[in-house]
């Protein structure tokens, strides 16, 4: 027999009753849901529990959760709340005006089966919003992608991950679902939430305008590849602040695949990664312009600040300021060779061209690293108007991985044997260095005796003011 389930919010006399038949995966019992008309017609709150979600982490709650989302009236600000519990689900789709309120001690748990996700692999997300406005996620709880369930073989060098390409669902070894995606949206806000264990990319913002990401904690297994923290793709007017990202792959990664990326600001963040803490690229078919990264702490990462331009897009007007970096070697199967700063442009392959990089500033940077700064343009894409002001670089070894390699990957020259230098430069037109203090450990390998390395025929118009390099003793 159907039962009537009242909402906890107060009902008004003008209440309109809507009969919703909810068929859960674990029960054929139907429920009549009374949809409230709250006193503030512009603000609306409903709970997934009232729609039949059980939150036991075993039975799928997809239908009641999606029904709750779909029940939000149009032209309102609607919060869909998740009380404490674990809500196993297939893909959830947000719509305009909806904010998921995942409360503390509540977890949205992504399914691990191919049938949990849409047919189109580019829509494989645990939570997805498309062409929506005024959407977001908050509440202090967690969204978990169960990434470790996708590990095919655990390996301390780099885990081997499950790929659904064998089913024909998509190609390549990165054929598995992302965690949270906003595609073609306006006015996105993600705040006060934990995003953990993505099977692939964690938070993906694609072709969006006006996005705020603040007080978000991201954790991905340190040995699993491709579990990027935040990927901002073809999106404009983005702010990232007070985020903590601890993951295996790139942490904050702006990309341009189908259009340019303008006006991105990232501040007050803490990052640890086995790849690049901040990386522009490598998807870089269109321009990047007007990006600011300020007050960032980067610890034990394989690469600190990286520009990896491979597809012909141009980069200009980027500022990195007030950043503290420590970088170290990890297994060379991961891109990166402990560079605190890495600025490169070259063609990915014979079908692409090098883009230009210009007007890049590094101000108030402190780094302790196992390798030097790498600045590399190419014949078709020089680096121009680079500026370093108030930079302290300390070079010393503390891991046992081999050094003496330059890493151009992806594409280009790959890994190249080369002696270590404090700053490696090639294909540069215009470089200003002011107030630089470079310190070297006394290293018995003899590799630590070259503060600057450059080919004069490719480096022009450089200026050094108050540059100091010297040894220090541990």
C-alpha positions as CSV (number, residue, x, y, z in Angstrom):
1,X,0.0,0.0,0.0
2,X,1.3,3.5,-0.8
3,X,2.1,5.7,2.1
4,X,2.0,9.4,2.5
5,X,5.4,10.9,3.4
6,X,5.2,14.6,4.6
7,X,8.0,17.0,4.2
8,X,9.6,18.5,7.3
9,X,9.1,22.0,6.1
10,X,5.8,23.9,6.8
11,X,3.1,23.6,4.2
12,X,1.0,26.5,3.1
13,X,-2.7,26.5,2.3
14,X,-1.9,27.0,-1.4
15,X,0.0,23.8,-1.4
16,X,-0.1,21.9,-4.7
17,X,0.1,18.1,-4.3
18,X,2.2,16.3,-6.8
19,X,2.1,12.6,-7.0
20,X,5.5,11.1,-7.6
21,X,5.9,7.3,-8.0
22,X,9.4,6.4,-6.9
23,X,10.7,3.0,-7.8
24,X,13.8,2.1,-5.9
25,X,16.2,-0.6,-6.9
26,X,15.7,-2.4,-3.7
27,X,11.9,-2.0,-3.3
28,X,8.8,-1.9,-5.4
29,X,6.9,0.2,-2.9
30,X,5.6,3.5,-4.3
31,X,5.4,6.7,-2.3
32,X,3.2,9.7,-2.6
33,X,5.4,12.8,-2.1
34,X,3.8,16.1,-1.1
35,X,5.8,18.9,-2.7
36,X,5.9,22.0,-0.5
37,X,5.5,25.6,-1.4
38,X,7.7,27.3,1.2
39,X,7.1,30.8,2.6
40,X,10.1,32.2,0.6
41,X,9.2,31.4,-3.0
42,X,12.8,32.1,-4.1
43,X,14.5,29.7,-1.6
44,X,13.5,26.1,-1.4
45,X,14.9,23.2,0.6
46,X,14.1,19.5,0.2
47,X,15.8,16.3,1.6
48,X,16.6,13.2,-0.4
49,X,15.4,11.2,2.6
50,X,11.9,12.5,2.0
51,X,12.0,11.0,-1.5
52,X,13.0,7.6,-0.3
53,X,16.8,7.6,-0.2
54,X,18.1,5.2,2.4
55,X,21.8,6.2,2.6
56,X,23.1,2.8,3.6
57,X,26.0,2.7,1.0
58,X,24.7,-0.6,-0.3
59,X,21.5,0.0,-2.1
60,X,21.4,2.5,-5.0
61,X,19.7,5.8,-4.2
62,X,19.9,7.2,-7.7
63,X,16.2,7.4,-8.4
64,X,15.1,9.1,-5.2
65,X,18.0,11.6,-5.4
66,X,17.4,12.4,-9.1
67,X,13.6,12.8,-8.4
68,X,14.4,15.2,-5.6
69,X,16.6,17.3,-7.9
70,X,14.0,17.2,-10.7
71,X,11.3,18.2,-8.2
72,X,12.9,21.6,-7.5
73,X,10.6,24.3,-9.0
74,X,12.0,26.4,-11.8
75,X,13.1,30.0,-11.1
76,X,14.0,29.2,-7.5
77,X,17.2,28.6,-5.5
78,X,16.7,25.0,-4.4
79,X,18.9,23.1,-1.9
80,X,18.7,19.4,-2.1
81,X,20.1,18.1,1.2
82,X,21.8,14.9,2.1
83,X,21.6,14.1,5.8
84,X,24.4,12.0,7.3
85,X,24.7,8.7,5.5
86,X,26.3,7.1,2.5
87,X,24.3,7.5,-0.8
88,X,25.4,5.0,-3.5
89,X,24.5,6.4,-6.9
90,X,24.9,6.3,-10.7
91,X,25.3,9.6,-12.5
92,X,23.3,12.5,-11.0
93,X,22.3,15.4,-13.2
94,X,21.9,18.9,-11.7
95,X,19.6,21.5,-13.3
96,X,19.5,25.3,-13.0
97,X,19.0,26.7,-9.6
98,X,20.0,23.5,-7.7
99,X,22.7,23.3,-5.0
100,X,23.5,19.9,-3.6
101,X,23.9,20.3,0.2
102,X,26.0,17.3,1.2
103,X,26.0,17.7,5.0
104,X,28.8,16.7,7.3
105,X,29.1,12.9,7.8
106,X,27.2,12.5,4.5
107,X,28.8,10.9,1.4
108,X,27.7,10.7,-2.2
109,X,29.4,7.4,-3.3
110,X,29.9,7.0,-7.1
111,X,29.1,3.6,-8.7
112,X,31.9,1.5,-10.1
113,X,30.0,-0.2,-13.0
114,X,29.9,0.8,-16.6
115,X,26.1,0.8,-16.5
116,X,26.2,3.4,-13.7
117,X,27.1,6.0,-16.3
118,X,25.6,7.4,-19.6
119,X,26.4,5.9,-22.9
120,X,28.5,8.9,-24.0
121,X,31.9,8.7,-22.3
122,X,32.3,12.5,-22.2
123,X,29.4,12.5,-19.7
124,X,30.8,10.0,-17.3
125,X,30.6,11.9,-14.0
126,X,29.2,11.0,-10.6
127,X,27.7,14.5,-10.5
128,X,27.1,16.4,-13.8
129,X,25.5,19.7,-14.7
130,X,25.1,20.7,-18.3
131,X,24.0,24.1,-19.7
132,X,22.7,25.1,-16.2
133,X,22.8,28.4,-14.3
134,X,23.2,29.1,-10.6
135,X,24.3,25.6,-9.6
136,X,26.7,24.3,-7.0
137,X,27.7,21.9,-4.3
138,X,28.3,22.6,-0.6
139,X,27.6,21.3,2.9
140,X,30.8,20.0,4.4
141,X,30.3,16.4,3.3
142,X,32.0,14.3,0.7
143,X,31.7,13.1,-2.8
144,X,33.7,9.9,-3.3
145,X,34.5,8.2,-6.6
146,X,35.9,5.0,-5.2
147,X,39.0,5.4,-7.2
148,X,40.8,2.5,-5.6
149,X,38.2,0.2,-6.9
150,X,39.5,1.1,-10.4
151,X,43.0,0.0,-9.7
152,X,43.8,-3.1,-11.8
153,X,47.2,-3.6,-10.2
154,X,48.8,-1.7,-7.3
155,X,52.3,-0.5,-8.1
156,X,54.5,1.8,-5.9
157,X,55.9,3.3,-9.2
158,X,52.4,3.9,-10.7
159,X,49.2,2.0,-10.3
160,X,47.7,0.3,-13.4
161,X,44.1,1.4,-13.7
162,X,41.0,-0.2,-15.1
163,X,40.0,1.0,-18.6
164,X,36.6,0.4,-20.1
165,X,38.0,0.8,-23.6
166,X,37.8,-3.0,-24.0
167,X,34.0,-2.5,-24.1
168,X,34.3,0.0,-26.9
169,X,32.8,2.7,-24.7
170,X,35.8,5.0,-25.4
171,X,39.4,4.8,-26.5
172,X,42.7,4.9,-24.6
173,X,43.9,3.9,-21.2
174,X,42.1,6.8,-19.4
175,X,38.7,5.3,-20.1
176,X,37.0,5.7,-16.7
177,X,34.6,8.2,-15.0
178,X,35.4,11.6,-13.6
179,X,34.0,12.7,-10.3
180,X,32.2,16.1,-10.7
181,X,31.6,18.1,-13.9
182,X,30.1,21.4,-14.9
183,X,29.7,21.7,-18.7
184,X,28.5,24.9,-20.4
185,X,27.3,26.4,-17.1
186,X,27.0,29.9,-15.7
187,X,27.4,31.0,-12.1
188,X,28.9,27.8,-10.6
189,X,29.8,27.7,-6.9
190,X,31.5,24.7,-5.2
191,X,32.4,25.4,-1.6
192,X,33.0,23.6,1.7
193,X,33.0,20.1,0.4
194,X,35.4,17.2,0.2
195,X,36.1,15.5,-3.2
196,X,37.9,12.2,-2.7
197,X,39.2,9.2,-4.6
198,X,38.3,10.1,-8.2
199,X,38.8,7.3,-10.7
200,X,39.9,9.9,-13.2
201,X,39.8,13.7,-13.1
202,X,38.2,15.1,-9.9
203,X,36.5,18.5,-10.5
204,X,36.1,19.4,-14.2
205,X,34.8,22.8,-15.3
206,X,34.2,23.0,-19.1
207,X,33.1,26.1,-21.1
208,X,31.7,27.8,-18.0
209,X,31.5,31.4,-17.1
210,X,31.7,32.8,-13.5
211,X,32.9,29.9,-11.4
212,X,33.9,30.0,-7.7
213,X,35.7,27.1,-6.0
214,X,36.5,27.8,-2.4
215,X,37.3,25.9,0.8
216,X,37.3,22.6,-1.2
217,X,39.5,19.6,-0.1
218,X,40.6,17.2,-2.8
219,X,42.2,13.9,-2.1
220,X,43.3,11.3,-4.7
221,X,45.5,8.3,-4.2
222,X,49.1,9.4,-4.6
223,X,50.1,6.4,-6.7
224,X,47.2,6.5,-9.2
225,X,47.6,8.4,-12.5
226,X,45.2,10.9,-14.1
227,X,43.4,11.8,-10.9
228,X,43.8,15.6,-11.5
229,X,42.5,17.9,-8.8
230,X,40.8,20.8,-10.6
231,X,40.7,21.0,-14.5
232,X,39.5,24.3,-15.8
233,X,38.9,23.9,-19.5
234,X,37.8,26.7,-22.0
235,X,36.3,28.6,-19.1
236,X,36.3,32.3,-18.2
237,X,36.1,34.3,-14.9
238,X,37.1,31.6,-12.5
239,X,38.2,32.0,-8.9
240,X,39.9,29.2,-6.8
241,X,40.7,30.0,-3.2
242,X,41.5,28.3,0.1
243,X,41.7,24.8,-1.5
244,X,43.8,21.9,-0.3
245,X,44.7,19.4,-3.1
246,X,46.6,16.2,-2.3
247,X,46.6,14.0,-5.4
248,X,48.7,11.9,-7.7
249,X,48.3,13.9,-10.9
250,X,48.2,17.6,-11.9
251,X,46.5,19.7,-9.1
252,X,45.3,22.9,-10.8
253,X,45.3,22.5,-14.6
254,X,43.9,25.1,-17.0
255,X,43.3,23.7,-20.5
256,X,42.1,25.1,-23.8
257,X,40.6,22.4,-26.1
258,X,37.7,24.2,-27.9
259,X,38.1,27.8,-26.9
260,X,40.3,30.3,-25.0
261,X,40.6,30.6,-21.2
262,X,40.6,34.1,-19.6
263,X,40.6,35.6,-16.1
264,X,41.5,32.7,-13.7
265,X,42.7,33.6,-10.2
266,X,43.9,31.0,-7.7
267,X,44.9,32.1,-4.2
268,X,45.7,30.7,-0.7
269,X,46.0,27.1,-1.7
270,X,48.0,24.1,-0.5
271,X,49.1,21.5,-3.0
272,X,51.0,18.2,-3.0
273,X,51.2,16.1,-6.2
274,X,53.3,13.6,-8.1
275,X,52.9,15.6,-11.2
276,X,52.5,19.4,-11.7
277,X,51.1,21.5,-8.9
278,X,50.0,24.2,-11.4
279,X,50.1,23.3,-15.1
280,X,48.8,25.3,-18.1
281,X,48.2,22.6,-20.8
282,X,49.1,20.2,-22.1
283,X,45.8,20.6,-24.0
284,X,46.5,24.1,-25.5
285,X,44.8,24.7,-28.9
286,X,43.6,28.1,-27.9
287,X,44.9,31.1,-25.9
288,X,45.4,31.6,-22.1
289,X,45.3,35.2,-20.9
290,X,45.0,37.0,-17.6
291,X,45.8,34.3,-15.0
292,X,47.0,35.0,-11.5
293,X,48.3,32.5,-9.0
294,X,49.1,34.0,-5.5
295,X,50.0,32.8,-2.0
296,X,50.3,29.1,-3.0
297,X,52.2,26.5,-0.9
298,X,53.5,23.5,-3.0
299,X,55.1,20.6,-1.1
300,X,56.9,17.4,-2.2
301,X,55.7,17.7,-5.7
302,X,57.3,16.5,-8.9
303,X,57.0,19.9,-10.6
304,X,55.9,23.2,-9.2
305,X,54.7,25.9,-11.7
306,X,54.4,24.6,-15.2
307,X,53.5,25.8,-18.7
308,X,53.2,22.9,-21.1
309,X,52.1,24.4,-24.4
310,X,52.0,21.8,-27.2
311,X,49.1,22.6,-29.6
312,X,49.6,26.1,-31.0
313,X,47.7,28.2,-28.4
314,X,49.4,31.4,-27.1
315,X,49.9,32.3,-23.4
316,X,50.2,35.9,-22.1
317,X,49.8,38.0,-19.0
318,X,50.3,35.4,-16.3
319,X,51.5,36.2,-12.8
320,X,52.9,33.8,-10.2
321,X,53.5,35.6,-6.9
322,X,54.1,34.8,-3.2
323,X,54.7,31.1,-3.7
324,X,56.6,28.6,-1.6
325,X,57.7,25.5,-3.4
326,X,59.4,22.2,-2.7
327,X,60.0,19.8,-5.5
328,X,61.6,16.4,-5.6
329,X,62.2,13.5,-8.0
330,X,59.7,10.6,-8.3
331,X,59.8,7.7,-10.7
332,X,60.3,8.9,-14.3
333,X,57.1,7.2,-15.4
334,X,55.5,10.4,-14.0
335,X,56.0,13.6,-16.1
336,X,58.4,16.0,-14.3
337,X,62.0,16.1,-13.1
338,X,61.7,18.1,-9.9
339,X,61.6,21.5,-11.6
340,X,60.3,24.3,-9.4
341,X,59.5,26.4,-12.5
342,X,58.9,24.8,-15.9
343,X,58.0,27.0,-18.9
344,X,58.0,25.2,-22.3
345,X,56.4,25.4,-25.7
346,X,57.0,23.1,-28.6
347,X,55.0,21.1,-31.1
348,X,53.3,18.0,-29.7
349,X,53.9,16.2,-33.0
350,X,54.2,16.8,-36.7
351,X,50.6,17.9,-37.0
352,X,50.8,20.7,-34.4
353,X,52.8,23.9,-34.0
354,X,54.4,25.7,-31.1
355,X,52.5,28.5,-29.4
356,X,54.1,31.6,-28.0
357,X,54.5,32.4,-24.3
358,X,54.9,36.1,-23.3
359,X,54.6,38.5,-20.4
360,X,55.0,36.0,-17.6
361,X,56.0,37.2,-14.1
362,X,57.4,35.3,-11.2
363,X,57.5,37.5,-8.1
364,X,58.4,36.6,-4.5
365,X,59.1,32.9,-5.1
366,X,61.0,30.6,-2.7
367,X,61.9,27.1,-3.8
368,X,63.9,24.2,-2.4
369,X,64.3,21.6,-5.2
370,X,66.3,18.7,-6.5
371,X,66.6,20.2,-10.0
372,X,66.7,23.6,-11.6
373,X,64.4,26.0,-13.4
374,X,63.7,25.0,-17.0
375,X,62.8,27.7,-19.6
376,X,62.5,26.3,-23.1
377,X,60.9,27.8,-26.1
378,X,61.3,26.3,-29.6
379,X,62.1,27.5,-33.1
380,X,58.5,28.2,-33.9
381,X,57.5,29.5,-30.4
382,X,59.9,31.6,-28.4
383,X,59.5,32.7,-24.8
384,X,59.4,36.5,-24.6
385,X,59.3,39.1,-21.8
386,X,59.8,36.7,-18.9
387,X,60.5,38.4,-15.5
388,X,61.8,37.0,-12.3
389,X,61.8,39.3,-9.2
390,X,62.8,38.4,-5.6
391,X,63.4,34.7,-6.1
392,X,65.2,32.4,-3.7
393,X,66.3,29.1,-5.1
394,X,67.9,26.4,-3.0
395,X,69.2,23.2,-4.8
396,X,70.0,20.0,-2.9
397,X,69.5,16.3,-3.4
398,X,67.5,14.1,-0.9
399,X,66.1,11.2,-2.9
400,X,67.9,8.4,-4.7
401,X,66.4,8.8,-8.1
402,X,68.8,9.5,-11.0
403,X,69.2,13.1,-12.1
404,X,70.7,14.6,-15.3
405,X,67.6,14.5,-17.4
406,X,65.5,17.3,-19.1
407,X,61.8,16.4,-19.5
408,X,60.1,17.7,-22.6
409,X,57.2,15.3,-22.4
410,X,54.6,15.1,-23.9
411,X,56.0,14.9,-27.4
412,X,58.9,17.1,-28.5
413,X,62.2,15.6,-27.5
414,X,61.0,13.4,-24.6
415,X,63.6,12.7,-21.9
416,X,67.0,14.1,-22.8
417,X,70.3,13.5,-20.9
418,X,71.7,16.8,-19.7
419,X,73.7,18.1,-16.8
420,X,71.9,19.9,-14.0
421,X,71.8,23.7,-14.1
422,X,70.3,26.3,-11.8
423,X,68.4,27.9,-14.7
424,X,68.3,26.1,-18.1
425,X,67.4,28.5,-21.0
426,X,66.7,28.0,-24.7
427,X,64.8,30.0,-27.4
428,X,64.1,33.1,-25.3
429,X,63.7,36.7,-26.5
430,X,63.7,38.9,-23.5
431,X,64.4,37.8,-19.9
432,X,64.7,40.0,-16.8
433,X,66.1,38.7,-13.6
434,X,66.2,40.9,-10.5
435,X,67.2,40.0,-7.0
436,X,67.8,36.3,-7.4
437,X,69.6,34.3,-4.7
438,X,70.6,30.8,-5.8
439,X,72.2,28.4,-3.3
440,X,73.8,25.1,-4.1
441,X,74.6,22.2,-1.8
442,X,78.1,20.8,-1.9
443,X,77.4,17.7,-3.9
444,X,80.1,15.1,-4.6
445,X,78.6,14.1,-7.9
446,X,79.9,17.3,-9.5
447,X,76.6,18.0,-11.2
448,X,76.0,21.1,-9.1
449,X,78.5,23.5,-10.6
450,X,76.5,25.3,-13.3
451,X,74.2,28.1,-12.2
452,X,73.2,29.1,-15.7
453,X,73.1,27.1,-18.9
454,X,72.0,28.5,-22.3
455,X,72.8,28.4,-25.9
456,X,73.8,32.0,-26.9
457,X,72.4,31.6,-30.4
458,X,68.9,31.1,-29.1
459,X,68.8,33.4,-26.0
460,X,68.7,37.2,-26.6
461,X,68.0,40.4,-24.6
462,X,68.6,39.1,-21.1
463,X,69.2,41.2,-18.1
464,X,70.5,40.1,-14.7
465,X,70.4,42.6,-11.7
466,X,71.5,41.5,-8.2
467,X,72.0,37.9,-9.1
468,X,73.9,35.8,-6.6
469,X,74.9,32.1,-6.7
470,X,76.9,30.3,-4.1
471,X,77.4,27.1,-2.1
472,X,75.9,26.3,1.2
473,X,76.7,23.6,3.7
474,X,74.0,21.3,5.2
